[in-house]
Amino acid sequence: MVAYSSHDWRKHTDDAVVVDGRGEKVLKANSSRVIFTNPKTLKEETVDVSRLVRVFVNNQTAMRKSIK
């Protein structure tokens, strides 16, 4: 597996979708964000879903635990 840089990753997640609990397609991953409260800083954070996919694939294939 080739490591992807952040500038070209979105082309690989173009067909990815966010689904609800029933498995229905809801939103395209490239146009979706997750907003949450960081438990360490207690500040609100925003992360693109496509970036979460990239981090997941990189961690899974390289057994890394840090976000690069």
TAQUI-V872364 format. One record per backbone hydrogen bond with DSSP energy under -0.5 kcal/mol. NH is the residue of the N-H (numbers start at 1). CO is the residue of the C=O. If there is no record, write none. Layout:
BEGIN
nh | co
NH | CO
NH | CO
END
This chain:
BEGIN
nh | co
8 | 5
9 | 5
11 | 8
12 | 9
13 | 9
13 | 10
16 | 13
18 | 27
20 | 24
23 | 20
26 | 18
27 | 18
29 | 16
31 | 28
32 | 29
34 | 47
36 | 45
38 | 36
38 | 43
42 | 38
45 | 36
47 | 34
49 | 32
50 | 29
52 | 48
53 | 49
54 | 50
55 | 51
56 | 52
57 | 53
58 | 54
59 | 55
60 | 56
61 | 57
62 | 58
63 | 59
68 | 66
END
